[in-house]
Amino acid sequence: MKKIFNYLAGTIVFVLAIYLAGGFLLPKTWHVIQKTTIKAQPEIIYEQIANLKNWQNWAPWNKDKDPSQEYSYEGPDMGAGAKWLWKSEKMGSGWLEITEASPDTGIVYKLFIDMNGRTSNIRGSISYTNVGDALDVIWTDQGEAGAGFNQRWLSIIIKIMLSKEMASGLEKLKYISE
């Protein structure tokens, strides 16, 4: 019995040490990049990414994922200053605002998410460059993991989930653009 207790106590101390050491070593920021090649002209991709209403065609966070979402839009229809706001039972509330836009290179945006009081501020971009008769399209998101150990460990899971969703969104963007 004493052997089992010692083993159990040792295991708990080991796991706690990993948790604490990892909390110190994990970065305070996270970064996710997904890329695909799309055989389309820049203006086709730009129309899909710079007009936030078109994100419903390809983005992974649309009414297919959560039918309770309610959307509204502010600012211009597309480009810098365009803003998409939402409320949702499943995905919380938030907004995405395009801060820079160029038909030749893509968009840069700010994203704010509030999920039951847990907020995230994300910076992102969708850019593209010519590669022969196609475009390399790169979607990037980055944010703060936070100062706490739990938040830093959670950022690993967020990166994995976000990476899958961004890859799915780029595949849909490719499908509707080609």
Backbone as CSV, one residue per row, in Angstrom:
resi,resn,N_x,N_y,N_z,CA_x,CA_y,CA_z,C_x,C_y,C_z
1,MET,0.821,-1.188,0.000,0.000,0.000,0.000,0.870,1.259,0.000
2,LYS,1.953,1.212,0.797,2.854,2.355,0.867,3.511,2.603,-0.486
3,LYS,3.799,1.525,-1.209,4.409,1.628,-2.535,3.472,2.356,-3.506
4,ILE,2.203,2.008,-3.437,1.204,2.641,-4.314,1.075,4.127,-3.966
5,PHE,1.024,4.425,-2.673,0.925,5.819,-2.242,2.138,6.622,-2.709
6,ASN,3.335,6.086,-2.558,4.555,6.769,-3.002,4.540,6.982,-4.514
7,TYR,4.101,5.970,-5.235,4.014,6.086,-6.699,3.022,7.189,-7.083
8,LEU,1.862,7.178,-6.440,0.833,8.172,-6.716,1.312,9.581,-6.359
9,ALA,1.935,9.731,-5.201,2.454,11.036,-4.784,3.540,11.516,-5.752
10,GLY,4.419,10.621,-6.164,5.472,10.969,-7.123,4.893,11.407,-8.460
11,THR,3.856,10.703,-8.900,3.198,11.052,-10.158,2.565,12.434,-10.073
12,ILE,1.896,12.726,-8.980,1.260,14.033,-8.799,2.306,15.140,-8.790
13,VAL,3.409,14.927,-8.083,4.483,15.930,-8.039,5.066,16.134,-9.433
14,PHE,5.252,15.039,-10.189,5.802,15.130,-11.542,4.868,15.926,-12.466
15,VAL,3.587,15.611,-12.433,2.612,16.315,-13.275,2.550,17.790,-12.893
16,LEU,2.556,18.088,-11.624,2.543,19.474,-11.169,3.797,20.221,-11.625
17,ALA,4.940,19.569,-11.564,6.193,20.186,-12.017,6.136,20.480,-13.514
18,ILE,5.601,19.548,-14.304,5.447,19.762,-15.756,4.509,20.944,-16.001
19,TYR,3.398,20.992,-15.290,2.433,22.075,-15.444,3.074,23.429,-15.144
20,LEU,3.784,23.518,-14.034,4.408,24.787,-13.649,5.546,25.168,-14.595
21,ALA,6.408,24.213,-14.910,7.523,24.510,-15.822,6.991,24.907,-17.191
22,GLY,5.988,24.165,-17.674,5.387,24.492,-18.962,4.761,25.871,-18.960
23,GLY,4.113,26.222,-17.853,3.504,27.546,-17.739,4.515,28.667,-17.866
24,PHE,5.708,28.445,-17.342,6.772,29.445,-17.483,7.360,29.459,-18.884
25,LEU,7.453,28.284,-19.498,8.135,28.163,-20.784,7.240,28.444,-21.992
26,LEU,5.947,28.202,-21.859,5.061,28.447,-22.996,5.038,29.939,-23.319
27,PRO,4.977,30.277,-24.616,5.003,31.697,-24.995,3.735,32.438,-24.562
28,LYS,3.881,33.747,-24.408,2.755,34.595,-24.028,1.863,34.916,-25.226
29,THR,2.347,34.637,-26.422,1.565,34.885,-27.632,1.432,33.582,-28.416
30,TRP,0.418,33.526,-29.267,0.247,32.384,-30.155,0.092,32.892,-31.584
31,HIS,0.333,31.993,-32.523,0.368,32.354,-33.935,-0.081,31.135,-34.746
32,VAL,-1.047,31.304,-35.627,-1.521,30.213,-36.483,-1.464,30.683,-37.931
33,ILE,-0.901,29.846,-38.801,-0.816,30.154,-40.230,-1.339,28.961,-41.009
34,GLN,-2.208,29.227,-41.976,-2.667,28.204,-42.911,-2.501,28.755,-44.318
35,LYS,-2.224,27.872,-45.258,-1.931,28.296,-46.625,-2.550,27.328,-47.610
36,THR,-2.996,27.857,-48.742,-3.455,27.028,-49.848,-3.148,27.751,-51.153
37,THR,-3.213,27.030,-52.236,-3.039,27.617,-53.560,-4.380,27.559,-54.274
38,ILE,-4.801,28.700,-54.820,-6.096,28.807,-55.475,-5.888,29.320,-56.893
39,LYS,-6.450,28.614,-57.852,-6.372,29.041,-59.252,-7.506,30.024,-59.529
40,ALA,-7.232,31.283,-59.203,-8.208,32.355,-59.387,-7.465,33.671,-59.493
41,GLN,-8.153,34.656,-60.004,-7.604,36.002,-60.108,-7.709,36.708,-58.749
42,PRO,-6.800,37.638,-58.478,-6.838,38.346,-57.181,-8.174,39.012,-56.886
43,GLU,-8.848,39.573,-57.906,-10.106,40.269,-57.641,-11.203,39.322,-57.148
44,ILE,-11.140,38.055,-57.535,-12.126,37.076,-57.057,-11.903,36.793,-55.571
45,ILE,-10.647,36.581,-55.190,-10.331,36.339,-53.782,-10.634,37.590,-52.964
46,TYR,-10.248,38.742,-53.482,-10.472,39.991,-52.757,-11.963,40.201,-52.484
47,GLU,-12.806,39.939,-53.454,-14.254,40.097,-53.280,-14.763,39.214,-52.137
48,GLN,-14.224,38.023,-52.004,-14.658,37.105,-50.948,-14.150,37.513,-49.566
49,ILE,-12.938,38.029,-49.488,-12.370,38.330,-48.159,-12.597,39.766,-47.707
50,ALA,-12.726,40.700,-48.624,-12.870,42.112,-48.258,-14.327,42.513,-48.042
51,ASN,-15.268,41.721,-48.552,-16.688,41.941,-48.303,-17.087,40.953,-47.207
52,LEU,-17.251,41.429,-45.993,-17.468,40.540,-44.846,-18.761,39.740,-44.940
53,LYS,-19.736,40.202,-45.704,-20.950,39.404,-45.913,-20.610,38.120,-46.674
54,ASN,-19.578,38.161,-47.503,-19.182,36.967,-48.253,-18.488,35.916,-47.402
55,TRP,-18.060,36.279,-46.196,-17.440,35.292,-45.311,-18.418,34.167,-44.991
56,GLN,-19.725,34.451,-45.101,-20.723,33.400,-44.866,-20.613,32.274,-45.895
57,ASN,-20.005,32.560,-47.048,-19.835,31.552,-48.099,-18.733,30.553,-47.778
58,TRP,-17.746,30.959,-47.000,-16.567,30.101,-46.845,-15.987,30.030,-45.431
59,ALA,-16.194,31.023,-44.600,-15.587,31.025,-43.264,-16.182,29.897,-42.409
60,PRO,-15.387,29.300,-41.542,-15.887,28.184,-40.731,-16.857,28.597,-39.633
61,TRP,-16.974,29.885,-39.350,-17.842,30.351,-38.269,-19.079,31.011,-38.863
62,ASN,-19.962,30.212,-39.405,-21.161,30.762,-40.026,-22.401,30.073,-39.450
63,LYS,-23.545,30.319,-40.054,-24.804,29.784,-39.528,-24.874,28.260,-39.634
64,ASP,-24.067,27.650,-40.504,-24.031,26.184,-40.540,-23.495,25.634,-39.220
65,LYS,-22.532,26.323,-38.643,-21.935,25.877,-37.382,-22.825,26.228,-36.190
66,ASP,-23.491,27.380,-36.264,-24.357,27.806,-35.177,-25.517,28.626,-35.739
67,PRO,-26.682,27.982,-35.954,-27.845,28.691,-36.520,-28.369,29.828,-35.648
68,SER,-27.951,29.895,-34.371,-28.445,30.968,-33.489,-27.735,32.293,-33.740
69,GLN,-26.744,32.316,-34.597,-25.991,33.550,-34.828,-26.873,34.643,-35.418
70,GLU,-26.678,35.845,-34.913,-27.334,37.042,-35.453,-26.219,37.982,-35.896
71,TYR,-26.301,38.463,-37.122,-25.252,39.308,-37.690,-25.736,40.719,-37.915
72,SER,-24.783,41.637,-37.866,-25.011,42.992,-38.340,-23.684,43.486,-38.914
73,TYR,-23.767,44.518,-39.713,-22.581,45.044,-40.389,-22.564,46.552,-40.249
74,GLU,-21.350,47.104,-40.160,-21.167,48.547,-40.068,-20.102,48.970,-41.057
75,GLY,-20.100,50.250,-41.385,-19.077,50.796,-42.261,-19.328,50.476,-43.723
76,PRO,-18.287,50.600,-44.534,-18.441,50.332,-45.968,-18.740,48.852,-46.220
77,ASP,-19.247,48.560,-47.404,-19.559,47.174,-47.759,-18.314,46.299,-47.820
78,MET,-17.192,46.909,-48.213,-15.963,46.125,-48.270,-14.747,47.009,-48.079
79,GLY,-13.655,46.371,-47.713,-12.403,47.085,-47.541,-12.219,47.621,-46.137
80,ALA,-11.224,48.482,-45.993,-10.893,49.052,-44.682,-12.100,49.752,-44.077
81,GLY,-12.357,49.468,-42.817,-13.489,50.051,-42.110,-14.723,49.169,-42.085
82,ALA,-14.786,48.154,-42.940,-15.926,47.233,-42.912,-15.870,46.435,-41.613
83,LYS,-17.046,46.283,-40.986,-17.087,45.608,-39.689,-18.275,44.649,-39.649
84,TRP,-18.012,43.443,-39.142,-19.018,42.398,-38.987,-19.176,42.138,-37.496
85,LEU,-20.393,42.234,-37.000,-20.678,41.988,-35.584,-21.608,40.786,-35.475
86,TRP,-21.478,40.012,-34.399,-22.351,38.863,-34.213,-22.655,38.624,-32.746
87,LYS,-23.763,37.915,-32.546,-24.169,37.398,-31.240,-24.576,35.957,-31.493
88,SER,-24.226,35.077,-30.562,-24.489,33.670,-30.770,-24.555,32.948,-29.439
89,GLU,-25.420,31.957,-29.342,-25.488,31.141,-28.132,-24.228,30.288,-27.984
90,LYS,-23.761,29.749,-29.069,-22.646,28.799,-29.048,-21.279,29.476,-29.118
91,MET,-21.186,30.554,-29.917,-19.887,31.172,-30.173,-19.733,32.562,-29.555
92,GLY,-20.607,32.899,-28.621,-20.470,34.177,-27.947,-20.803,35.349,-28.847
93,SER,-20.198,36.482,-28.538,-20.407,37.672,-29.347,-19.044,38.249,-29.707
94,GLY,-19.062,39.140,-30.678,-17.811,39.761,-31.058,-17.926,40.529,-32.348
95,TRP,-16.780,40.892,-32.858,-16.741,41.637,-34.112,-15.412,41.401,-34.817
96,LEU,-15.433,41.587,-36.127,-14.244,41.543,-36.966,-14.259,42.811,-37.804
97,GLU,-13.153,43.570,-37.778,-13.065,44.811,-38.538,-11.821,44.789,-39.417
98,ILE,-12.020,45.071,-40.693,-10.896,45.162,-41.625,-10.194,46.499,-41.391
99,THR,-8.890,46.440,-41.133,-8.131,47.664,-40.861,-7.305,48.108,-42.063
100,GLU,-6.938,47.171,-42.918,-6.204,47.475,-44.147,-6.726,46.557,-45.239
101,ALA,-6.788,47.085,-46.451,-7.283,46.277,-47.564,-6.632,46.723,-48.868
102,SER,-6.192,45.755,-49.640,-5.616,46.028,-50.952,-6.035,44.928,-51.918
103,PRO,-6.654,45.299,-53.038,-7.024,44.282,-54.024,-5.815,43.495,-54.547
104,ASP,-4.628,44.072,-54.427,-3.421,43.400,-54.928,-2.815,42.405,-53.937
105,THR,-3.071,42.615,-52.624,-2.381,41.772,-51.641,-3.269,41.143,-50.574
106,GLY,-4.491,41.670,-50.314,-5.367,41.072,-49.315,-5.789,42.030,-48.233
107,ILE,-6.105,41.474,-47.054,-6.644,42.286,-45.956,-5.903,42.007,-44.644
108,VAL,-6.018,42.980,-43.744,-5.566,42.856,-42.359,-6.773,43.206,-41.510
109,TYR,-6.962,42.477,-40.399,-8.142,42.726,-39.576,-7.850,42.595,-38.087
110,LYS,-8.794,43.168,-37.294,-8.829,42.991,-35.845,-10.081,42.168,-35.543
111,LEU,-9.960,41.264,-34.583,-11.070,40.398,-34.210,-11.201,40.423,-32.694
112,PHE,-12.414,40.634,-32.217,-12.691,40.611,-30.780,-13.762,39.566,-30.530
113,ILE,-13.517,38.671,-29.557,-14.466,37.616,-29.212,-14.715,37.658,-27.711
114,ASP,-15.989,37.562,-27.326,-16.376,37.480,-25.922,-17.212,36.219,-25.751
115,MET,-16.630,35.222,-25.092,-17.338,33.971,-24.834,-17.575,33.864,-23.332
116,ASN,-18.754,34.335,-22.916,-19.148,34.289,-21.507,-18.131,34.969,-20.596
117,GLY,-17.679,36.147,-20.987,-16.749,36.909,-20.176,-15.279,36.625,-20.444
118,ARG,-14.970,35.582,-21.212,-13.589,35.301,-21.599,-13.367,35.977,-22.943
119,THR,-12.559,37.011,-22.941,-12.383,37.804,-24.153,-11.048,37.512,-24.829
120,SER,-11.043,37.688,-26.129,-9.820,37.528,-26.929,-9.740,38.661,-27.933
121,ASN,-8.548,39.209,-28.075,-8.253,40.186,-29.117,-7.257,39.523,-30.062
122,ILE,-7.647,39.428,-31.307,-6.845,38.715,-32.299,-6.531,39.664,-33.443
123,ARG,-5.334,39.546,-33.950,-4.935,40.258,-35.158,-4.782,39.215,-36.256
124,GLY,-5.267,39.528,-37.431,-5.196,38.545,-38.503,-5.021,39.180,-39.856
125,SER,-4.743,38.315,-40.812,-4.630,38.766,-42.197,-4.929,37.603,-43.127
126,ILE,-5.404,37.951,-44.296,-5.512,37.004,-45.399,-4.823,37.696,-46.563
127,SER,-3.695,37.123,-46.966,-2.903,37.743,-48.030,-2.718,36.746,-49.169
128,TYR,-2.363,37.275,-50.316,-2.126,36.394,-51.463,-1.044,36.980,-52.362
129,THR,-0.336,36.064,-53.001,0.700,36.430,-53.965,0.560,35.533,-55.180
130,ASN,0.909,36.078,-56.337,0.840,35.314,-57.581,1.895,34.222,-57.617
131,VAL,1.479,33.050,-58.076,2.380,31.927,-58.308,1.926,31.315,-59.636
132,GLY,2.531,31.763,-60.728,2.099,31.291,-62.042,0.677,31.751,-62.324
133,ASP,-0.201,30.781,-62.645,-1.604,31.113,-62.928,-2.490,30.954,-61.695
134,ALA,-1.886,30.940,-60.517,-2.630,30.750,-59.275,-2.161,31.760,-58.225
135,LEU,-2.783,31.687,-57.070,-2.417,32.540,-55.943,-2.109,31.673,-54.726
136,ASP,-1.031,31.984,-54.053,-0.792,31.411,-52.734,-1.553,32.293,-51.759
137,VAL,-2.526,31.696,-51.062,-3.354,32.428,-50.110,-2.937,32.000,-48.707
138,ILE,-2.577,32.980,-47.890,-2.085,32.714,-46.539,-2.991,33.411,-45.535
139,TRP,-3.540,32.623,-44.610,-4.403,33.139,-43.548,-3.633,33.043,-42.242
140,THR,-3.492,34.164,-41.554,-2.729,34.237,-40.316,-3.576,34.843,-39.209
141,ASP,-3.534,34.234,-38.027,-4.138,34.801,-36.828,-3.101,34.766,-35.718
142,GLN,-3.113,35.787,-34.873,-2.209,35.807,-33.727,-2.870,36.545,-32.568
143,GLY,-2.520,36.113,-31.366,-3.117,36.730,-30.188,-2.275,36.507,-28.952
144,GLU,-2.784,36.993,-27.853,-2.107,36.872,-26.563,-2.622,35.632,-25.842
145,ALA,-1.704,34.830,-25.330,-2.090,33.652,-24.554,-2.461,34.031,-23.131
146,GLY,-1.932,35.120,-22.647,-2.216,35.556,-21.287,-1.051,35.248,-20.356
147,ALA,-1.165,35.740,-19.155,-0.087,35.587,-18.189,-0.225,34.330,-17.344
148,GLY,-1.442,33.824,-17.212,-1.668,32.669,-16.352,-1.293,31.350,-17.012
149,PHE,-0.951,30.388,-16.170,-0.571,29.068,-16.682,-1.715,28.405,-17.439
150,ASN,-2.925,28.490,-16.892,-4.074,27.865,-17.558,-4.282,28.431,-18.953
151,GLN,-4.174,29.759,-19.081,-4.375,30.396,-20.377,-3.302,29.957,-21.370
152,ARG,-2.087,29.841,-20.922,-1.010,29.427,-21.828,-1.202,27.984,-22.285
153,TRP,-1.585,27.114,-21.357,-1.845,25.731,-21.754,-3.063,25.677,-22.683
154,LEU,-4.081,26.470,-22.403,-5.275,26.504,-23.243,-4.950,27.018,-24.636
155,SER,-3.972,27.888,-24.760,-3.622,28.428,-26.078,-3.127,27.318,-27.017
156,ILE,-2.568,26.262,-26.487,-2.146,25.131,-27.328,-3.365,24.488,-27.973
157,ILE,-4.404,24.270,-27.188,-5.638,23.674,-27.712,-6.299,24.619,-28.715
158,ILE,-6.312,25.907,-28.380,-6.904,26.902,-29.280,-6.178,26.895,-30.622
159,LYS,-4.863,26.841,-30.594,-4.088,26.825,-31.837,-4.448,25.610,-32.699
160,ILE,-4.598,24.455,-32.090,-4.940,23.240,-32.834,-6.328,23.372,-33.456
161,MET,-7.304,23.809,-32.656,-8.670,23.961,-33.167,-8.743,25.026,-34.248
162,LEU,-8.116,26.164,-34.003,-8.148,27.268,-34.955,-7.464,26.883,-36.262
163,SER,-6.376,26.163,-36.176,-5.655,25.724,-37.370,-6.552,24.866,-38.258
164,LYS,-7.302,23.943,-37.659,-8.217,23.083,-38.423,-9.330,23.905,-39.062
165,GLU,-9.889,24.852,-38.298,-10.982,25.672,-38.833,-10.504,26.576,-39.962
166,MET,-9.314,27.147,-39.815,-8.777,28.006,-40.871,-8.490,27.188,-42.138
167,ALA,-7.965,25.990,-41.986,-7.704,25.124,-43.143,-9.014,24.790,-43.850
168,SER,-10.051,24.493,-43.078,-11.366,24.206,-43.648,-11.910,25.419,-44.400
169,GLY,-11.775,26.604,-43.807,-12.236,27.824,-44.459,-11.509,28.082,-45.767
170,LEU,-10.198,27.871,-45.786,-9.439,28.067,-47.027,-9.858,27.062,-48.101
171,GLU,-10.181,25.844,-47.708,-10.658,24.851,-48.688,-11.983,25.281,-49.294
172,LYS,-12.882,25.834,-48.473,-14.158,26.340,-48.993,-13.929,27.555,-49.883
173,LEU,-13.017,28.437,-49.483,-12.682,29.599,-50.303,-12.143,29.147,-51.653
174,LYS,-11.309,28.136,-51.642,-10.752,27.592,-52.883,-11.877,27.035,-53.765
175,TYR,-12.775,26.280,-53.158,-13.869,25.658,-53.900,-14.750,26.700,-54.592
176,ILE,-15.140,27.756,-53.869,-16.039,28.734,-54.479,-15.313,29.701,-55.419
177,SER,-13.987,29.789,-55.313,-13.247,30.744,-56.127,-12.726,30.157,-57.434
178,GLU,-12.556,28.849,-57.469,-11.994,28.238,-58.690,-13.064,27.925,-59.716
